[in-house]
Amino acid sequence: MVWGGVQCLGLWQAQRLGRQVADEARSGDIVMVSSVTCPYCKEAREWFTEHKVTFSECFIETEPACAEAYNALQAPGTPVLVVRGQRQRGFDARRVAAALMLSGTEAVVVRY
């Protein structure tokens, strides 16, 4: 019974975090630089979609401007998220939520 309670609490917290990010994110706030074959990109895309989070995405293999942005970010891998100007390597919903709550961060512009 304790295990079931812990599972329910974890699910509730994940749903709450998803609602928080969806409520806070606006068009242009979250840009994900992805790779077609990246399983972590797929995980992030599915999370954003499941929680109805507004985000944009580009693929380094198929979009030359995206590949240029990726190189400019000096990223060691994908996904690279730019959340309200803050570059994040990899996907962590809690980091995305924290970046959305910050204001006055130095902007990193991603154009693709």
Biopython code that builds the backbone (N, CA, C, O; Angstrom):
import numpy as np
from Bio.PDB.StructureBuilder import StructureBuilder

atoms = [
    (1, "MET", "N", (0.820, -1.179, 0.000)),
    (1, "MET", "CA", (0.000, 0.000, 0.000)),
    (1, "MET", "C", (0.877, 1.261, 0.000)),
    (1, "MET", "O", (0.548, 2.247, -0.660)),
    (2, "VAL", "N", (1.983, 1.227, 0.734)),
    (2, "VAL", "CA", (2.895, 2.364, 0.771)),
    (2, "VAL", "C", (3.477, 2.599, -0.618)),
    (2, "VAL", "O", (3.572, 3.740, -1.072)),
    (3, "TRP", "N", (3.868, 1.515, -1.293)),
    (3, "TRP", "CA", (4.435, 1.626, -2.634)),
    (3, "TRP", "C", (3.434, 2.289, -3.580)),
    (3, "TRP", "O", (3.818, 3.145, -4.377)),
    (4, "GLY", "N", (2.166, 1.907, -3.504)),
    (4, "GLY", "CA", (1.130, 2.509, -4.340)),
    (4, "GLY", "C", (0.959, 3.984, -4.043)),
    (4, "GLY", "O", (0.753, 4.783, -4.956)),
    (5, "GLY", "N", (1.043, 4.352, -2.775)),
    (5, "GLY", "CA", (0.950, 5.764, -2.399)),
    (5, "GLY", "C", (2.105, 6.575, -2.941)),
    (5, "GLY", "O", (1.917, 7.707, -3.387)),
    (6, "VAL", "N", (3.302, 6.006, -2.907)),
    (6, "VAL", "CA", (4.484, 6.687, -3.435)),
    (6, "VAL", "C", (4.339, 6.866, -4.948)),
    (6, "VAL", "O", (4.678, 7.920, -5.487)),
    (7, "GLN", "N", (3.839, 5.842, -5.624)),
    (7, "GLN", "CA", (3.640, 5.923, -7.078)),
    (7, "GLN", "C", (2.626, 7.014, -7.421)),
    (7, "GLN", "O", (2.841, 7.787, -8.355)),
    (8, "CYS", "N", (1.536, 7.082, -6.683)),
    (8, "CYS", "CA", (0.509, 8.115, -6.925)),
    (8, "CYS", "C", (1.076, 9.513, -6.688)),
    (8, "CYS", "O", (0.799, 10.436, -7.454)),
    (9, "LEU", "N", (1.855, 9.668, -5.645)),
    (9, "LEU", "CA", (2.468, 10.963, -5.350)),
    (9, "LEU", "C", (3.403, 11.381, -6.477)),
    (9, "LEU", "O", (3.393, 12.537, -6.898)),
    (10, "GLY", "N", (4.211, 10.444, -6.965)),
    (10, "GLY", "CA", (5.126, 10.748, -8.070)),
    (10, "GLY", "C", (4.381, 11.151, -9.321)),
    (10, "GLY", "O", (4.785, 12.092, -10.005)),
    (11, "LEU", "N", (3.303, 10.459, -9.635)),
    (11, "LEU", "CA", (2.494, 10.791, -10.805)),
    (11, "LEU", "C", (1.850, 12.168, -10.637)),
    (11, "LEU", "O", (1.826, 12.962, -11.577)),
    (12, "TRP", "N", (1.341, 12.445, -9.466)),
    (12, "TRP", "CA", (0.722, 13.749, -9.204)),
    (12, "TRP", "C", (1.749, 14.867, -9.369)),
    (12, "TRP", "O", (1.451, 15.902, -9.964)),
    (13, "GLN", "N", (2.955, 14.661, -8.845)),
    (13, "GLN", "CA", (4.005, 15.680, -8.964)),
    (13, "GLN", "C", (4.406, 15.896, -10.418)),
    (13, "GLN", "O", (4.631, 17.033, -10.831)),
    (14, "ALA", "N", (4.498, 14.821, -11.202)),
    (14, "ALA", "CA", (4.850, 14.940, -12.622)),
    (14, "ALA", "C", (3.769, 15.699, -13.378)),
    (14, "ALA", "O", (4.082, 16.541, -14.220)),
    (15, "GLN", "N", (2.514, 15.418, -13.095)),
    (15, "GLN", "CA", (1.412, 16.117, -13.757)),
    (15, "GLN", "C", (1.402, 17.595, -13.363)),
    (15, "GLN", "O", (1.159, 18.466, -14.198)),
    (16, "ARG", "N", (1.663, 17.864, -12.107)),
    (16, "ARG", "CA", (1.712, 19.244, -11.625)),
    (16, "ARG", "C", (2.828, 20.020, -12.322)),
    (16, "ARG", "O", (2.627, 21.163, -12.733)),
    (17, "LEU", "N", (4.001, 19.404, -12.455)),
    (17, "LEU", "CA", (5.127, 20.040, -13.130)),
    (17, "LEU", "C", (4.774, 20.303, -14.593)),
    (17, "LEU", "O", (5.075, 21.374, -15.120)),
    (18, "GLY", "N", (4.145, 19.341, -15.246)),
    (18, "GLY", "CA", (3.726, 19.513, -16.633)),
    (18, "GLY", "C", (2.763, 20.670, -16.797)),
    (18, "GLY", "O", (2.901, 21.465, -17.726)),
    (19, "ARG", "N", (1.792, 20.774, -15.911)),
    (19, "ARG", "CA", (0.834, 21.901, -15.962)),
    (19, "ARG", "C", (1.540, 23.230, -15.744)),
    (19, "ARG", "O", (1.235, 24.218, -16.412)),
    (20, "GLN", "N", (2.484, 23.254, -14.807)),
    (20, "GLN", "CA", (3.220, 24.479, -14.509)),
    (20, "GLN", "C", (4.008, 24.951, -15.734)),
    (20, "GLN", "O", (3.973, 26.131, -16.081)),
    (21, "VAL", "N", (4.712, 24.033, -16.381)),
    (21, "VAL", "CA", (5.494, 24.389, -17.563)),
    (21, "VAL", "C", (4.577, 24.822, -18.687)),
    (21, "VAL", "O", (4.858, 25.813, -19.362)),
    (22, "ALA", "N", (3.486, 24.103, -18.906)),
    (22, "ALA", "CA", (2.541, 24.455, -19.971)),
    (22, "ALA", "C", (1.921, 25.825, -19.738)),
    (22, "ALA", "O", (1.732, 26.589, -20.685)),
    (23, "ASP", "N", (1.605, 26.140, -18.502)),
    (23, "ASP", "CA", (0.999, 27.438, -18.181)),
    (23, "ASP", "C", (1.979, 28.593, -18.375)),
    (23, "ASP", "O", (1.576, 29.697, -18.742)),
    (24, "GLU", "N", (3.251, 28.342, -18.132)),
    (24, "GLU", "CA", (4.248, 29.412, -18.167)),
    (24, "GLU", "C", (4.856, 29.631, -19.556)),
    (24, "GLU", "O", (5.200, 30.759, -19.907)),
    (25, "ALA", "N", (4.989, 28.569, -20.342)),
    (25, "ALA", "CA", (5.677, 28.652, -21.642)),
    (25, "ALA", "C", (4.828, 29.385, -22.678)),
    (25, "ALA", "O", (3.632, 29.132, -22.822)),
    (26, "ARG", "N", (5.471, 30.282, -23.381)),
    (26, "ARG", "CA", (4.853, 31.013, -24.488)),
    (26, "ARG", "C", (5.626, 30.695, -25.767)),
    (26, "ARG", "O", (6.725, 30.142, -25.719)),
    (27, "SER", "N", (5.051, 31.041, -26.881)),
    (27, "SER", "CA", (5.707, 30.815, -28.161)),
    (27, "SER", "C", (7.089, 31.476, -28.156)),
    (27, "SER", "O", (7.219, 32.654, -27.825)),
    (28, "GLY", "N", (8.103, 30.720, -28.521)),
    (28, "GLY", "CA", (9.468, 31.232, -28.567)),
    (28, "GLY", "C", (10.250, 31.059, -27.279)),
    (28, "GLY", "O", (11.463, 31.270, -27.268)),
    (29, "ASP", "N", (9.587, 30.680, -26.190)),
    (29, "ASP", "CA", (10.282, 30.507, -24.911)),
    (29, "ASP", "C", (11.170, 29.270, -24.878)),
    (29, "ASP", "O", (12.222, 29.278, -24.239)),
    (30, "ILE", "N", (10.753, 28.206, -25.563)),
    (30, "ILE", "CA", (11.487, 26.946, -25.528)),
    (30, "ILE", "C", (11.815, 26.538, -26.962)),
    (30, "ILE", "O", (10.925, 26.335, -27.788)),
    (31, "VAL", "N", (13.108, 26.424, -27.235)),
    (31, "VAL", "CA", (13.581, 25.941, -28.534)),
    (31, "VAL", "C", (14.417, 24.699, -28.267)),
    (31, "VAL", "O", (15.329, 24.719, -27.440)),
    (32, "MET", "N", (14.098, 23.614, -28.977)),
    (32, "MET", "CA", (14.859, 22.382, -28.816)),
    (32, "MET", "C", (15.602, 22.086, -30.117)),
    (32, "MET", "O", (14.996, 21.930, -31.178)),
    (33, "VAL", "N", (16.910, 22.015, -30.009)),
    (33, "VAL", "CA", (17.761, 21.642, -31.131)),
    (33, "VAL", "C", (17.959, 20.129, -31.017)),
    (33, "VAL", "O", (18.515, 19.632, -30.037)),
    (34, "SER", "N", (17.489, 19.408, -32.043)),
    (34, "SER", "CA", (17.402, 17.953, -31.970)),
    (34, "SER", "C", (18.173, 17.254, -33.066)),
    (34, "SER", "O", (18.635, 17.855, -34.036)),
    (35, "SER", "N", (18.289, 15.951, -32.864)),
    (35, "SER", "CA", (18.815, 15.050, -33.878)),
    (35, "SER", "C", (17.729, 14.028, -34.175)),
    (35, "SER", "O", (17.007, 13.601, -33.274)),
    (36, "VAL", "N", (17.616, 13.643, -35.416)),
    (36, "VAL", "CA", (16.576, 12.706, -35.834)),
    (36, "VAL", "C", (16.675, 11.378, -35.074)),
    (36, "VAL", "O", (15.650, 10.772, -34.763)),
    (37, "THR", "N", (17.878, 10.928, -34.778)),
    (37, "THR", "CA", (18.081, 9.622, -34.155)),
    (37, "THR", "C", (18.221, 9.669, -32.633)),
    (37, "THR", "O", (18.453, 8.632, -32.011)),
    (38, "CYS", "N", (18.087, 10.829, -32.030)),
    (38, "CYS", "CA", (18.334, 11.006, -30.596)),
    (38, "CYS", "C", (17.155, 10.514, -29.746)),
    (38, "CYS", "O", (16.061, 11.071, -29.842)),
    (39, "PRO", "N", (17.357, 9.473, -28.910)),
    (39, "PRO", "CA", (16.263, 8.984, -28.061)),
    (39, "PRO", "C", (15.883, 9.991, -26.969)),
    (39, "PRO", "O", (14.733, 10.015, -26.531)),
    (40, "TYR", "N", (16.822, 10.810, -26.533)),
    (40, "TYR", "CA", (16.526, 11.802, -25.500)),
    (40, "TYR", "C", (15.684, 12.941, -26.081)),
    (40, "TYR", "O", (14.852, 13.527, -25.388)),
    (41, "CYS", "N", (15.913, 13.244, -27.355)),
    (41, "CYS", "CA", (15.087, 14.243, -28.037)),
    (41, "CYS", "C", (13.651, 13.737, -28.132)),
    (41, "CYS", "O", (12.700, 14.487, -27.912)),
    (42, "LYS", "N", (13.510, 12.468, -28.457)),
    (42, "LYS", "CA", (12.176, 11.860, -28.551)),
    (42, "LYS", "C", (11.472, 11.918, -27.200)),
    (42, "LYS", "O", (10.287, 12.239, -27.121)),
    (43, "GLU", "N", (12.208, 11.607, -26.144)),
    (43, "GLU", "CA", (11.639, 11.654, -24.791)),
    (43, "GLU", "C", (11.159, 13.072, -24.453)),
    (43, "GLU", "O", (10.055, 13.253, -23.938)),
    (44, "ALA", "N", (11.990, 14.067, -24.745)),
    (44, "ALA", "CA", (11.622, 15.458, -24.465)),
    (44, "ALA", "C", (10.406, 15.868, -25.291)),
    (44, "ALA", "O", (9.475, 16.480, -24.768)),
    (45, "ARG", "N", (10.413, 15.531, -26.587)),
    (45, "ARG", "CA", (9.302, 15.863, -27.485)),
    (45, "ARG", "C", (7.995, 15.257, -26.965)),
    (45, "ARG", "O", (6.956, 15.917, -26.938)),
    (46, "GLU", "N", (8.068, 13.995, -26.554)),
    (46, "GLU", "CA", (6.877, 13.314, -26.030)),
    (46, "GLU", "C", (6.388, 13.970, -24.743)),
    (46, "GLU", "O", (5.182, 14.104, -24.537)),
    (47, "TRP", "N", (7.316, 14.382, -23.871)),
    (47, "TRP", "CA", (6.928, 15.039, -22.619)),
    (47, "TRP", "C", (6.243, 16.367, -22.913)),
    (47, "TRP", "O", (5.178, 16.654, -22.366)),
    (48, "PHE", "N", (6.856, 17.184, -23.784)),
    (48, "PHE", "CA", (6.255, 18.470, -24.140)),
    (48, "PHE", "C", (4.873, 18.270, -24.755)),
    (48, "PHE", "O", (3.933, 18.993, -24.425)),
    (49, "THR", "N", (4.752, 17.300, -25.638)),
    (49, "THR", "CA", (3.477, 17.045, -26.307)),
    (49, "THR", "C", (2.429, 16.542, -25.322)),
    (49, "THR", "O", (1.292, 17.014, -25.334)),
    (50, "GLU", "N", (2.793, 15.606, -24.486)),
    (50, "GLU", "CA", (1.865, 15.047, -23.496)),
    (50, "GLU", "C", (1.298, 16.136, -22.584)),
    (50, "GLU", "O", (0.120, 16.112, -22.228)),
    (51, "HIS", "N", (2.147, 17.082, -22.215)),
    (51, "HIS", "CA", (1.724, 18.129, -21.280)),
    (51, "HIS", "C", (1.275, 19.406, -21.987)),
    (51, "HIS", "O", (1.021, 20.426, -21.346)),
    (52, "LYS", "N", (1.180, 19.337, -23.316)),
    (52, "LYS", "CA", (0.699, 20.458, -24.126)),
    (52, "LYS", "C", (1.532, 21.732, -23.910)),
    (52, "LYS", "O", (1.001, 22.835, -23.787)),
    (53, "VAL", "N", (2.857, 21.534, -23.870)),
    (53, "VAL", "CA", (3.800, 22.640, -23.694)),
    (53, "VAL", "C", (4.147, 23.213, -25.069)),
    (53, "VAL", "O", (4.491, 22.472, -25.990)),
    (54, "THR", "N", (4.055, 24.526, -25.196)),
    (54, "THR", "CA", (4.430, 25.199, -26.432)),
    (54, "THR", "C", (5.955, 25.202, -26.553)),
    (54, "THR", "O", (6.655, 25.686, -25.664)),
    (55, "PHE", "N", (6.463, 24.656, -27.668)),
    (55, "PHE", "CA", (7.907, 24.655, -27.925)),
    (55, "PHE", "C", (8.121, 24.578, -29.426)),
    (55, "PHE", "O", (7.224, 24.197, -30.178)),
    (56, "SER", "N", (9.320, 24.944, -29.850)),
    (56, "SER", "CA", (9.678, 24.752, -31.253)),
    (56, "SER", "C", (10.890, 23.833, -31.299)),
    (56, "SER", "O", (11.645, 23.725, -30.333)),
    (57, "GLU", "N", (11.059, 23.178, -32.429)),
    (57, "GLU", "CA", (12.117, 22.190, -32.565)),
    (57, "GLU", "C", (12.700, 22.256, -33.968)),
    (57, "GLU", "O", (11.990, 22.498, -34.944)),
    (58, "CYS", "N", (14.002, 22.038, -34.049)),
    (58, "CYS", "CA", (14.655, 21.915, -35.351)),
    (58, "CYS", "C", (15.596, 20.721, -35.305)),
    (58, "CYS", "O", (16.013, 20.279, -34.235)),
    (59, "PHE", "N", (15.923, 20.207, -36.493)),
    (59, "PHE", "CA", (16.738, 19.004, -36.605)),
    (59, "PHE", "C", (18.044, 19.316, -37.328)),
    (59, "PHE", "O", (18.041, 19.863, -38.431)),
    (60, "ILE", "N", (19.155, 18.964, -36.695)),
    (60, "ILE", "CA", (20.466, 19.322, -37.227)),
    (60, "ILE", "C", (20.805, 18.591, -38.522)),
    (60, "ILE", "O", (21.589, 19.098, -39.324)),
    (61, "GLU", "N", (20.230, 17.407, -38.742)),
    (61, "GLU", "CA", (20.542, 16.652, -39.955)),
    (61, "GLU", "C", (19.806, 17.178, -41.189)),
    (61, "GLU", "O", (20.293, 17.023, -42.309)),
    (62, "THR", "N", (18.656, 17.787, -40.998)),
    (62, "THR", "CA", (17.812, 18.145, -42.141)),
    (62, "THR", "C", (17.658, 19.645, -42.361)),
    (62, "THR", "O", (17.139, 20.069, -43.394)),
    (63, "GLU", "N", (18.102, 20.450, -41.404)),
    (63, "GLU", "CA", (17.932, 21.895, -41.517)),
    (63, "GLU", "C", (19.292, 22.579, -41.333)),
    (63, "GLU", "O", (19.811, 22.642, -40.219)),
    (64, "PRO", "N", (19.867, 23.092, -42.432)),
    (64, "PRO", "CA", (21.194, 23.721, -42.338)),
    (64, "PRO", "C", (21.265, 24.846, -41.302)),
    (64, "PRO", "O", (22.266, 24.966, -40.595)),
    (65, "ALA", "N", (20.232, 25.660, -41.204)),
    (65, "ALA", "CA", (20.248, 26.746, -40.218)),
    (65, "ALA", "C", (20.255, 26.191, -38.794)),
    (65, "ALA", "O", (20.853, 26.785, -37.896)),
    (66, "CYS", "N", (19.598, 25.068, -38.592)),
    (66, "CYS", "CA", (19.590, 24.423, -37.277)),
    (66, "CYS", "C", (20.985, 23.887, -36.951)),
    (66, "CYS", "O", (21.456, 24.016, -35.821)),
    (67, "ALA", "N", (21.637, 23.290, -37.938)),
    (67, "ALA", "CA", (22.999, 22.795, -37.735)),
    (67, "ALA", "C", (23.938, 23.943, -37.389)),
    (67, "ALA", "O", (24.822, 23.790, -36.546)),
    (68, "GLU", "N", (23.753, 25.091, -38.033)),
    (68, "GLU", "CA", (24.575, 26.268, -37.710)),
    (68, "GLU", "C", (24.313, 26.731, -36.283)),
    (68, "GLU", "O", (25.251, 27.062, -35.556)),
    (69, "ALA", "N", (23.052, 26.759, -35.877)),
    (69, "ALA", "CA", (22.711, 27.158, -34.504)),
    (69, "ALA", "C", (23.327, 26.182, -33.504)),
    (69, "ALA", "O", (23.847, 26.594, -32.467)),
    (70, "TYR", "N", (23.267, 24.904, -33.813)),
    (70, "TYR", "CA", (23.857, 23.864, -32.961)),
    (70, "TYR", "C", (25.357, 24.095, -32.795)),
    (70, "TYR", "O", (25.885, 24.036, -31.685)),
    (71, "ASN", "N", (26.027, 24.356, -33.897)),
    (71, "ASN", "CA", (27.471, 24.617, -33.842)),
    (71, "ASN", "C", (27.774, 25.883, -33.055)),
    (71, "ASN", "O", (28.745, 25.928, -32.301)),
    (72, "ALA", "N", (26.942, 26.919, -33.227)),
    (72, "ALA", "CA", (27.151, 28.176, -32.502)),
    (72, "ALA", "C", (26.980, 27.982, -30.992)),
    (72, "ALA", "O", (27.627, 28.662, -30.196)),
    (73, "LEU", "N", (26.110, 27.056, -30.608)),
    (73, "LEU", "CA", (25.890, 26.779, -29.186)),
    (73, "LEU", "C", (27.017, 25.931, -28.593)),
    (73, "LEU", "O", (27.065, 25.717, -27.382)),
    (74, "GLN", "N", (27.916, 25.454, -29.446)),
    (74, "GLN", "CA", (29.031, 24.594, -29.024)),
    (74, "GLN", "C", (28.533, 23.417, -28.187)),
    (74, "GLN", "O", (29.069, 23.104, -27.124)),
    (75, "ALA", "N", (27.513, 22.795, -28.697)),
    (75, "ALA", "CA", (26.869, 21.706, -27.981)),
    (75, "ALA", "C", (27.608, 20.387, -28.204)),
    (75, "ALA", "O", (28.027, 20.089, -29.322)),
    (76, "PRO", "N", (27.766, 19.603, -27.144)),
    (76, "PRO", "CA", (28.425, 18.311, -27.277)),
    (76, "PRO", "C", (27.474, 17.197, -27.700)),
    (76, "PRO", "O", (27.924, 16.088, -27.991)),
    (77, "GLY", "N", (26.187, 17.462, -27.741)),
    (77, "GLY", "CA", (25.207, 16.441, -28.104)),
    (77, "GLY", "C", (23.818, 17.042, -28.132)),
    (77, "GLY", "O", (23.642, 18.240, -27.908)),
    (78, "THR", "N", (22.845, 16.212, -28.407)),
    (78, "THR", "CA", (21.453, 16.663, -28.428)),
    (78, "THR", "C", (20.664, 15.884, -27.389)),
    (78, "THR", "O", (21.056, 14.779, -27.013)),
    (79, "PRO", "N", (19.565, 16.442, -26.924)),
    (79, "PRO", "CA", (19.015, 17.736, -27.292)),
    (79, "PRO", "C", (19.719, 18.883, -26.574)),
    (79, "PRO", "O", (20.292, 18.722, -25.497)),
    (80, "VAL", "N", (19.651, 20.028, -27.208)),
    (80, "VAL", "CA", (20.038, 21.277, -26.568)),
    (80, "VAL", "C", (18.769, 22.111, -26.508)),
    (80, "VAL", "O", (18.124, 22.354, -27.528)),
    (81, "LEU", "N", (18.422, 22.539, -25.324)),
    (81, "LEU", "CA", (17.249, 23.377, -25.146)),
    (81, "LEU", "C", (17.705, 24.792, -24.844)),
    (81, "LEU", "O", (18.665, 25.002, -24.102)),
    (82, "VAL", "N", (17.024, 25.746, -25.415)),
    (82, "VAL", "CA", (17.232, 27.142, -25.050)),
    (82, "VAL", "C", (15.893, 27.606, -24.489)),
    (82, "VAL", "O", (14.903, 27.740, -25.209)),
    (83, "VAL", "N", (15.896, 27.845, -23.182)),
    (83, "VAL", "CA", (14.671, 28.204, -22.470)),
    (83, "VAL", "C", (14.805, 29.640, -21.979)),
    (83, "VAL", "O", (15.578, 29.939, -21.069)),
    (84, "ARG", "N", (14.035, 30.512, -22.603)),
    (84, "ARG", "CA", (14.106, 31.951, -22.299)),
    (84, "ARG", "C", (15.552, 32.434, -22.238)),
    (84, "ARG", "O", (15.947, 33.161, -21.327)),
    (85, "GLY", "N", (16.324, 32.011, -23.229)),
    (85, "GLY", "CA", (17.687, 32.484, -23.354)),
    (85, "GLY", "C", (18.719, 31.674, -22.609)),
    (85, "GLY", "O", (19.916, 31.915, -22.765)),
    (86, "GLN", "N", (18.295, 30.722, -21.805)),
    (86, "GLN", "CA", (19.229, 29.902, -21.036)),
    (86, "GLN", "C", (19.459, 28.574, -21.757)),
    (86, "GLN", "O", (18.514, 27.825, -22.004)),
    (87, "ARG", "N", (20.713, 28.288, -22.091)),
    (87, "ARG", "CA", (21.055, 27.036, -22.766)),
    (87, "ARG", "C", (21.080, 25.900, -21.763)),
    (87, "ARG", "O", (21.647, 26.023, -20.677)),
    (88, "GLN", "N", (20.458, 24.793, -22.140)),
    (88, "GLN", "CA", (20.447, 23.597, -21.308)),
    (88, "GLN", "C", (20.854, 22.406, -22.155)),
    (88, "GLN", "O", (20.303, 22.188, -23.234)),
    (89, "ARG", "N", (21.796, 21.650, -21.680)),
    (89, "ARG", "CA", (22.217, 20.430, -22.359)),
    (89, "ARG", "C", (21.402, 19.276, -21.801)),
    (89, "ARG", "O", (21.376, 19.058, -20.590)),
    (90, "GLY", "N", (20.744, 18.544, -22.670)),
    (90, "GLY", "CA", (19.904, 17.439, -22.231)),
    (90, "GLY", "C", (18.533, 17.939, -21.791)),
    (90, "GLY", "O", (18.274, 19.142, -21.761)),
    (91, "PHE", "N", (17.670, 17.002, -21.454)),
    (91, "PHE", "CA", (16.307, 17.354, -21.051)),
    (91, "PHE", "C", (16.054, 16.958, -19.605)),
    (91, "PHE", "O", (16.269, 15.814, -19.205)),
    (92, "ASP", "N", (15.595, 17.930, -18.837)),
    (92, "ASP", "CA", (15.153, 17.709, -17.469)),
    (92, "ASP", "C", (13.999, 18.670, -17.244)),
    (92, "ASP", "O", (14.194, 19.886, -17.243)),
    (93, "ALA", "N", (12.814, 18.142, -17.056)),
    (93, "ALA", "CA", (11.615, 18.977, -16.926)),
    (93, "ALA", "C", (11.740, 19.975, -15.777)),
    (93, "ALA", "O", (11.249, 21.099, -15.879)),
    (94, "ARG", "N", (12.386, 19.579, -14.696)),
    (94, "ARG", "CA", (12.545, 20.500, -13.559)),
    (94, "ARG", "C", (13.437, 21.686, -13.928)),
    (94, "ARG", "O", (13.171, 22.812, -13.507)),
    (95, "ARG", "N", (14.494, 21.442, -14.712)),
    (95, "ARG", "CA", (15.363, 22.550, -15.156)),
    (95, "ARG", "C", (14.615, 23.476, -16.104)),
    (95, "ARG", "O", (14.786, 24.694, -16.050)),
    (96, "VAL", "N", (13.787, 22.906, -16.970)),
    (96, "VAL", "CA", (12.983, 23.724, -17.882)),
    (96, "VAL", "C", (12.052, 24.613, -17.069)),
    (96, "VAL", "O", (11.947, 25.810, -17.339)),
    (97, "ALA", "N", (11.378, 24.043, -16.083)),
    (97, "ALA", "CA", (10.467, 24.820, -15.236)),
    (97, "ALA", "C", (11.210, 25.933, -14.508)),
    (97, "ALA", "O", (10.720, 27.059, -14.433)),
    (98, "ALA", "N", (12.385, 25.628, -13.974)),
    (98, "ALA", "CA", (13.163, 26.636, -13.248)),
    (98, "ALA", "C", (13.573, 27.778, -14.176)),
    (98, "ALA", "O", (13.509, 28.943, -13.785)),
    (99, "ALA", "N", (13.991, 27.457, -15.395)),
    (99, "ALA", "CA", (14.410, 28.497, -16.347)),
    (99, "ALA", "C", (13.235, 29.378, -16.746)),
    (99, "ALA", "O", (13.407, 30.576, -16.970)),
    (100, "LEU", "N", (12.045, 28.800, -16.837)),
    (100, "LEU", "CA", (10.868, 29.595, -17.177)),
    (100, "LEU", "C", (10.525, 30.581, -16.066)),
    (100, "LEU", "O", (9.951, 31.639, -16.325)),
    (101, "MET", "N", (10.875, 30.236, -14.833)),
    (101, "MET", "CA", (10.564, 31.101, -13.702)),
    (101, "MET", "C", (11.591, 32.218, -13.532)),
    (101, "MET", "O", (11.313, 33.217, -12.869)),
    (102, "LEU", "N", (12.780, 32.054, -14.128)),
    (102, "LEU", "CA", (13.820, 33.074, -14.011)),
    (102, "LEU", "C", (13.516, 34.246, -14.929)),
    (102, "LEU", "O", (12.905, 34.080, -15.985)),
    (103, "SER", "N", (13.936, 35.398, -14.526)),
    (103, "SER", "CA", (13.822, 36.555, -15.423)),
    (103, "SER", "C", (15.177, 37.244, -15.454)),
    (103, "SER", "O", (15.969, 37.138, -14.518)),
    (104, "GLY", "N", (15.423, 37.944, -16.533)),
    (104, "GLY", "CA", (16.655, 38.704, -16.645)),
    (104, "GLY", "C", (17.874, 37.868, -16.965)),
    (104, "GLY", "O", (19.000, 38.296, -16.712)),
    (105, "THR", "N", (17.666, 36.662, -17.529)),
    (105, "THR", "CA", (18.822, 35.860, -17.908)),
    (105, "THR", "C", (19.417, 36.393, -19.190)),
    (105, "THR", "O", (18.726, 37.008, -20.003)),
    (106, "GLU", "N", (20.710, 36.151, -19.367)),
    (106, "GLU", "CA", (21.377, 36.574, -20.598)),
    (106, "GLU", "C", (20.821, 35.768, -21.757)),
    (106, "GLU", "O", (20.823, 34.538, -21.715)),
    (107, "ALA", "N", (20.352, 36.437, -22.778)),
    (107, "ALA", "CA", (19.685, 35.764, -23.884)),
    (107, "ALA", "C", (20.670, 35.061, -24.799)),
    (107, "ALA", "O", (21.708, 35.615, -25.161)),
    (108, "VAL", "N", (20.338, 33.857, -25.160)),
    (108, "VAL", "CA", (21.016, 33.116, -26.213)),
    (108, "VAL", "C", (19.993, 33.003, -27.318)),
    (108, "VAL", "O", (18.941, 32.393, -27.128)),
    (109, "VAL", "N", (20.278, 33.569, -28.448)),
    (109, "VAL", "CA", (19.312, 33.569, -29.546)),
    (109, "VAL", "C", (19.596, 32.405, -30.472)),
    (109, "VAL", "O", (20.726, 32.211, -30.919)),
    (110, "VAL", "N", (18.567, 31.638, -30.754)),
    (110, "VAL", "CA", (18.685, 30.525, -31.688)),
    (110, "VAL", "C", (17.818, 30.859, -32.884)),
    (110, "VAL", "O", (16.603, 31.013, -32.761)),
    (111, "ARG", "N", (18.448, 30.968, -34.042)),
    (111, "ARG", "CA", (17.715, 31.238, -35.276)),
    (111, "ARG", "C", (17.902, 30.050, -36.194)),
    (111, "ARG", "O", (19.022, 29.590, -36.416)),
    (112, "TYR", "N", (16.802, 29.561, -36.722)),
    (112, "TYR", "CA", (16.868, 28.472, -37.677)),
    (112, "TYR", "C", (15.766, 28.605, -38.689)),
    (112, "TYR", "O", (15.651, 27.773, -39.589)),
]
sb = StructureBuilder()
sb.init_structure("model")
sb.init_model(0)
sb.init_chain("A")
sb.init_seg("    ")
for serial, (resi, resn, name, xyz) in enumerate(atoms, 1):
    if name == "N":
        sb.init_residue(resn, " ", resi, " ")
    sb.init_atom(name, np.array(xyz, "f"), 0.0, 1.0, " ", f" {name:<3s}", serial, name[0])
structure = sb.get_structure()
